[in-house]
């Protein structure tokens, strides 16, 4: 939120040449932040739900 507020103030008060550059940089920064957050939420569940690669004891000892 602070980054977007600073970018908005810079967009309003800055010269015309820098407005498009600041807008693109802020848009890409916010998109990467929110995209990374959504990507982490999507991939965290399969990683934690996945079985371990190696069990601590062999499968033959797990028979009851």
Steps between C-alpha positions, in 0.01 A plus 500: 500500500783740583673427169183569304439823693852625431467407133166678476647818648799473266266451205295809587791730584766369263587628153316357202794297371530297819131429548481206263826351629389523862158361411651200322752435778234522770259281303768235446608513866145461632426227246810306597418534870141384464590237242767358729257493790236315301761261362620420853142433610446265206816295547518484880221243540647226273847551648378453856257221411762305306631184663868499604742366242642240738309346788688449824438122500459255214158414367538135608520607865178700473280192467278441802 
